[in-house]
Amino acid sequence: MVLVDTSAWIFALKKNPFLPLKNRIDLLLREDLVVSFGMIRLELLGGTKTKKEFNRLKSRLEAFYEISTDAILWGVASQLAFKLHRKSLTIPYTDILIACAALESKAVLLHADAHFDLLAKHTELKVESFLSLVQEDYQ
């Protein structure tokens, strides 16, 4: 299973997509390996510009298996946030929650966000990072 973060979706869904990332996501979709998470859906749908775009994207996202957010996941995320804070690492709580969803479901997190590479160094989070490729392409 692969949890595709908002940072990756954004580059793949652009009018002029970042092709290496779009192609990777397309392959994962064909193999039915993509899973979703509520926070990622919120970020994606909240950023849509029109009702038509919102409805189309919502329909597509609803086709994926959804990682649930329960009290256990919130507890794990809270503990990780505390641990990171004690190490003076500042990571958005939304990213911590997304990382914990991937960790708890044993999914690889596909992303283009430096926070997840940092989280992978301090946890057992498995990532597939497109950050360096995206940075090279957009500089």
C-alpha positions as CSV (number, residue, x, y, z in Angstrom):
1,M,0.0,0.0,0.0
2,V,1.1,3.5,-0.8
3,L,-0.3,6.6,0.8
4,V,0.1,9.5,-1.6
5,D,0.6,12.8,0.2
6,T,-0.9,16.1,-0.9
7,S,2.5,17.3,-1.8
8,A,2.8,14.6,-4.4
9,W,-0.8,14.9,-5.7
10,I,-0.4,18.6,-6.3
11,F,2.6,18.0,-8.6
12,A,0.8,15.2,-10.4
13,L,-2.5,16.9,-10.9
14,K,-1.2,20.2,-12.3
15,K,-2.1,21.3,-15.8
16,N,1.6,20.8,-16.6
17,P,2.3,17.9,-14.2
18,F,5.7,16.8,-13.0
19,L,5.9,13.8,-15.2
20,P,8.1,11.5,-13.1
21,L,5.7,11.9,-10.2
22,K,2.6,11.6,-12.3
23,N,3.8,8.5,-14.0
24,R,4.7,6.9,-10.6
25,I,1.2,7.7,-9.3
26,D,-0.4,6.4,-12.5
27,L,1.4,3.1,-12.1
28,L,0.4,2.8,-8.5
29,L,-3.2,3.5,-9.5
30,R,-3.2,0.9,-12.2
31,E,-1.8,-1.6,-9.7
32,D,-4.5,-0.6,-7.1
33,L,-2.0,0.2,-4.5
34,V,-3.0,3.8,-3.5
35,V,-4.7,4.4,-0.2
36,S,-6.2,7.6,1.1
37,F,-6.4,9.4,4.4
38,G,-8.9,12.0,5.6
39,M,-6.3,14.8,6.2
40,I,-5.0,14.4,2.7
41,R,-8.5,14.5,1.3
42,L,-9.2,17.6,3.3
43,E,-6.1,19.4,2.0
44,L,-6.8,18.4,-1.6
45,L,-10.5,19.2,-1.6
46,G,-10.1,22.3,0.4
47,G,-7.8,23.6,-2.3
48,T,-10.1,23.1,-5.3
49,K,-11.3,26.2,-7.1
50,T,-14.7,25.2,-8.4
51,K,-17.6,23.0,-7.3
52,K,-17.1,20.9,-10.5
53,E,-13.4,20.4,-9.6
54,F,-14.4,19.6,-6.0
55,N,-17.0,17.0,-7.0
56,R,-14.7,15.3,-9.6
57,L,-11.8,15.0,-7.2
58,K,-14.0,13.9,-4.4
59,S,-15.4,11.1,-6.5
60,R,-12.0,9.9,-7.5
61,L,-10.7,10.0,-3.9
62,E,-13.7,8.0,-2.6
63,A,-12.6,5.1,-4.8
64,F,-9.5,4.4,-2.6
65,Y,-9.3,2.4,0.6
66,E,-9.4,4.9,3.5
67,I,-7.0,4.7,6.4
68,S,-9.3,5.5,9.4
69,T,-8.5,8.1,12.1
70,D,-9.3,6.6,15.5
71,A,-8.3,7.3,19.1
72,I,-5.3,5.0,18.8
73,L,-3.9,7.0,15.8
74,W,-4.5,10.3,17.5
75,G,-2.6,8.9,20.6
76,V,0.3,7.7,18.4
77,A,0.5,11.1,16.7
78,S,0.4,12.9,20.0
79,Q,3.3,10.8,21.4
80,L,5.3,11.4,18.2
81,A,4.7,15.1,18.3
82,F,5.9,15.2,22.0
83,K,9.0,13.2,21.1
84,L,9.9,15.4,18.2
85,H,9.3,18.6,20.3
86,R,11.7,17.3,22.9
87,K,14.3,17.0,20.1
88,S,13.5,20.6,19.1
89,L,12.1,19.4,15.8
90,T,9.3,21.5,14.5
91,I,7.0,19.6,12.1
92,P,3.4,20.6,11.3
93,Y,0.9,18.4,13.2
94,T,-0.9,17.6,10.0
95,D,2.3,16.0,8.7
96,I,2.8,14.1,11.9
97,L,-0.7,12.8,11.7
98,I,-0.3,11.8,8.0
99,A,3.0,10.1,8.8
100,C,1.4,8.2,11.7
101,A,-1.4,7.0,9.4
102,A,1.2,5.6,7.1
103,L,3.2,4.0,9.9
104,E,0.1,2.4,11.6
105,S,-1.2,1.0,8.3
106,K,2.3,0.0,7.2
107,A,2.0,2.0,4.0
108,V,4.8,3.7,2.2
109,L,4.4,7.5,2.1
110,L,4.9,9.0,-1.4
111,H,5.7,12.7,-1.1
112,A,7.5,15.8,-2.1
113,D,7.8,17.4,1.3
114,A,10.9,17.8,3.4
115,H,9.1,17.2,6.6
116,F,8.5,13.6,5.7
117,D,12.1,12.9,4.9
118,L,12.9,14.4,8.4
119,L,10.2,12.2,10.0
120,A,11.7,9.1,8.2
121,K,15.0,9.8,9.9
122,H,13.4,9.8,13.4
123,T,10.9,7.0,13.0
124,E,10.3,3.8,11.1
125,L,8.4,5.7,8.4
126,K,9.0,4.3,4.9
127,V,9.0,7.0,2.3
128,E,9.3,7.4,-1.4
129,S,10.5,10.9,-1.8
130,F,10.3,13.0,-4.9
131,L,11.5,16.1,-3.1
132,S,15.0,16.3,-4.7
133,L,13.6,15.6,-8.2
134,V,10.9,18.3,-7.9
135,Q,13.4,20.8,-6.5
136,E,15.8,20.2,-9.4
137,D,13.0,20.6,-11.9
138,Y,11.6,23.8,-10.4
139,Q,14.9,25.7,-9.8
